[in-house]
Structures are given as C-alpha cells and as structure tokens.
Amino acid sequence: MISQKLFEELNKQINYELYSAHLYLAMAAYCASQDLDGFTNFFKVQAEEEKFHAMKLFDYVNEMDGTVKLDGLDIPQNEYPTILDVFKSAYEHEKFVTSRIYFLSDIAMEEREHATISMLKWYIDEQVEEESTFSSIIKKLERIKDDSNVLYMLDKEFAQRSFTPPNEV
C-alpha cells in the first residue's frame, strides 16, 4: 500500500511534469520569436512528452486509490540570450527532474513499494534519454558557434520531430 508521503511526492511530480510542459512551451515561444520554426517544433514536441509523463503518473495515482492534487504553475523563463542558452536551461531542468525521479525511487525502495518501483523504472530510463538528447544538442550548438547555415540545418532537422506515445505504457 502506498504511504501518504509517497502519494504526496507523486503528486508533486505530476505538477513538476506539468510545469515542464509549461516551460517547454515558453521555450517554443522564444524559438518562434527568433523565426526558428524547427526549434519551436522541437520544444512543442517536448511539451507533449512532458504532458504524457504527467498523465502517466496521474493515472497511476488514481489506479492506486490515491487522489491527484494539482497546484498552480510557476511562471517560466520566457527570454534567453541565445538558442544555446535555451538548451542549457532545458538540460539543467532535466537534471532536476532526474533528481526528483531518483528521490521518488528512494522513497519507494525504503517503503518496499514494489509496484511504484516498477513504474518509476520507466521514468528512470526516460530521463537517461532526455538528458542525453539535451547534452548532445548542446555539444552540437557549441561546435557550430555562429554558423547560421548549420543552425538552419538543425532547424530543418528539428522540424521533422514528432511525438508518438510509447506502446509499452
């Protein structure tokens, strides 16, 4: 049986995931203001992923006879010096989310809450992918520096990105 403490932390995580979607939409808006439509698409897709993550937790809390409690969302940063700064900020945010997932896993392990441990494994694997994606893009942006041709090639590549919810959920 899930403890009240774990339910409270799962609820916080639902809200963090929703904030992540909110943050990525703000980043998409910044990219749109810079006429980088592919980068805009990248962050809109990222926002969809984060909403999916939130709803996966939402459904789990309900399945386990908990009550979902939503909070208000903080105002995300809306302006950035460069596109590289956007991705650095996103990467730092993903590292924070990873720390939260680890924190939840620690609680679940302490409480021997095996169903939650199993469910959180998906999030741990997802966070490895998220951090790797942002780290890789940052490295590319740092290498290209001010080469607008390469930036527009990346923009074109990111325009092709889409989100398809995984089947194994």
Backbone torsions as a table, in degrees:
resi	resn	phi	psi	omega
1	MET	NA	136.6	-177.8
2	ILE	-77.9	131.9	-179.8
3	SER	-74.2	162.6	176.4
4	GLN	-60.7	-40.6	179.3
5	LYS	-58.7	-46.4	-179.1
6	LEU	-67.4	-41.0	175.7
7	PHE	-58.6	-43.7	179.4
8	GLU	-60.8	-42.1	180.0
9	GLU	-70.5	-35.9	175.3
10	LEU	-64.0	-39.6	176.5
11	ASN	-63.2	-42.0	176.3
12	LYS	-59.4	-40.0	-178.7
13	GLN	-67.6	-36.5	175.0
14	ILE	-57.2	-45.5	-179.8
15	ASN	-67.1	-36.5	175.6
16	TYR	-64.2	-39.7	179.6
17	GLU	-66.2	-39.9	176.8
18	LEU	-66.2	-38.6	175.5
19	TYR	-62.6	-39.3	177.9
20	SER	-57.7	-44.0	177.6
21	ALA	-61.3	-42.5	179.0
22	HIS	-61.5	-45.5	179.0
23	LEU	-61.5	-45.0	-177.7
24	TYR	-69.4	-29.3	173.7
25	LEU	-68.3	-37.3	176.0
26	ALA	-64.3	-39.2	177.3
27	MET	-66.3	-38.0	175.9
28	ALA	-61.7	-41.5	179.4
29	ALA	-63.4	-40.4	176.6
30	TYR	-61.4	-47.0	-179.6
31	CYS	-60.7	-39.9	178.0
32	ALA	-62.6	-37.6	179.9
33	SER	-68.2	-17.8	178.4
34	GLN	-98.5	8.7	-178.7
35	ASP	59.5	35.1	177.0
36	LEU	-109.0	79.7	-173.4
37	ASP	-63.0	-35.8	178.4
38	GLY	-67.3	-42.6	176.2
39	PHE	-64.8	-37.0	175.1
40	THR	-58.3	-47.5	178.8
41	ASN	-60.6	-42.6	179.6
42	PHE	-53.0	-49.0	-176.5
43	PHE	-76.0	-28.5	174.3
44	LYS	-66.2	-40.7	176.7
45	VAL	-65.0	-41.1	178.1
46	GLN	-60.2	-40.0	177.5
47	ALA	-62.5	-40.5	177.7
48	GLU	-61.9	-42.0	177.4
49	GLU	-59.7	-43.1	-178.3
50	GLU	-66.4	-37.6	176.0
51	LYS	-64.2	-38.8	176.3
52	PHE	-60.7	-44.8	178.6
53	HIS	-59.4	-43.2	179.4
54	ALA	-62.1	-44.1	-177.0
55	MET	-70.2	-30.5	175.8
56	LYS	-63.0	-43.6	176.3
57	LEU	-68.3	-41.8	177.5
58	PHE	-53.2	-50.7	-178.5
59	ASP	-64.8	-38.3	-179.9
60	TYR	-64.0	-46.7	179.1
61	VAL	-58.2	-43.8	178.6
62	ASN	-65.6	-41.3	177.9
63	GLU	-58.6	-34.7	-176.4
64	MET	-91.6	17.0	177.7
65	ASP	65.3	28.9	174.0
66	GLY	-94.7	177.5	177.7
67	THR	-119.4	125.4	177.6
68	VAL	-78.3	134.0	178.2
69	LYS	-127.1	115.8	-178.7
70	LEU	-96.0	141.5	177.4
71	ASP	-109.8	172.4	172.3
72	GLY	-72.5	156.9	-179.0
73	LEU	-99.8	141.6	174.4
74	ASP	-67.4	157.8	176.6
75	ILE	-79.0	122.8	-179.1
76	PRO	-79.9	162.4	173.5
77	GLN	-64.1	136.4	-177.0
78	ASN	-115.3	-13.4	-178.2
79	GLU	-125.1	145.9	179.8
80	TYR	-141.1	150.4	177.9
81	PRO	-66.6	-40.0	-177.4
82	THR	-146.9	168.2	175.9
83	ILE	-64.9	-33.2	176.2
84	LEU	-61.1	-40.6	178.6
85	ASP	-63.9	-33.1	176.7
86	VAL	-60.8	-48.9	-177.2
87	PHE	-70.1	-34.4	175.7
88	LYS	-63.9	-40.9	178.1
89	SER	-64.9	-43.3	178.4
90	ALA	-62.5	-40.5	179.3
91	TYR	-62.8	-44.6	177.4
92	GLU	-61.6	-38.9	178.2
93	HIS	-63.5	-43.6	179.6
94	GLU	-63.5	-36.0	176.7
95	LYS	-64.7	-36.7	175.5
96	PHE	-63.8	-44.8	179.6
97	VAL	-60.9	-41.7	177.6
98	THR	-58.4	-44.2	179.7
99	SER	-62.0	-35.9	177.6
100	ARG	-66.3	-42.9	179.6
101	ILE	-64.1	-41.5	177.0
102	TYR	-62.0	-40.9	178.4
103	PHE	-60.5	-45.8	177.3
104	LEU	-61.3	-42.6	179.4
105	SER	-62.3	-41.0	178.4
106	ASP	-60.5	-44.3	178.7
107	ILE	-63.0	-46.9	-179.2
108	ALA	-60.3	-39.3	178.8
109	MET	-68.9	-41.9	177.8
110	GLU	-59.3	-37.6	-177.0
111	GLU	-89.8	-0.8	-178.5
112	ARG	54.5	41.0	179.6
113	GLU	-91.4	84.2	-170.2
114	HIS	-64.1	-36.3	179.0
115	ALA	-63.8	-40.8	179.4
116	THR	-70.6	-38.8	176.0
117	ILE	-57.6	-46.2	180.0
118	SER	-62.0	-45.6	-179.6
119	MET	-63.8	-41.1	-176.8
120	LEU	-70.8	-20.8	177.2
121	LYS	-58.2	-38.3	178.1
122	TRP	-59.4	-42.9	-179.8
123	TYR	-67.5	-37.2	178.0
124	ILE	-61.6	-48.1	178.0
125	ASP	-61.3	-39.7	179.3
126	GLU	-63.6	-40.2	-179.2
127	GLN	-68.0	-33.1	174.7
128	VAL	-59.5	-45.4	179.2
129	GLU	-64.8	-43.9	-178.5
130	GLU	-61.6	-49.5	-179.0
131	GLU	-63.7	-39.9	179.2
132	SER	-62.8	-42.2	179.4
133	THR	-60.1	-50.3	-178.3
134	PHE	-67.0	-39.4	178.5
135	SER	-61.1	-43.8	-179.8
136	SER	-63.5	-43.5	179.6
137	ILE	-65.4	-40.6	178.2
138	ILE	-59.8	-45.3	179.2
139	LYS	-60.1	-41.6	178.1
140	LYS	-63.9	-45.4	-179.4
141	LEU	-64.8	-36.2	177.8
142	GLU	-67.7	-36.0	179.2
143	ARG	-69.3	-37.7	-175.4
144	ILE	-80.0	-19.0	-179.8
145	LYS	49.2	-113.0	-175.9
146	ASP	-104.6	21.9	-179.4
147	ASP	-78.8	98.2	-175.3
148	SER	-65.3	-28.6	178.6
149	ASN	-63.1	-45.0	179.9
150	VAL	-69.8	-37.1	177.2
151	LEU	-59.1	-43.2	179.4
152	TYR	-70.9	-27.6	173.7
153	MET	-66.0	-43.7	176.3
154	LEU	-62.4	-41.8	179.1
155	ASP	-57.9	-43.2	179.2
156	LYS	-65.1	-41.0	178.3
157	GLU	-62.1	-44.9	-177.7
158	PHE	-68.8	-21.9	177.7
159	ALA	-65.1	-21.6	-178.3
160	GLN	-86.4	-9.7	-176.2
161	ARG	-67.7	140.8	175.9
162	SER	-143.4	167.0	179.1
163	PHE	-116.9	125.9	173.1
164	THR	-124.0	118.2	-179.7
165	PRO	-57.1	137.0	-180.0
166	PRO	-65.2	148.0	-179.3
167	ASN	-76.8	-29.7	-172.2
168	GLU	-78.9	13.5	-178.9
169	VAL	-78.7	NA	NA
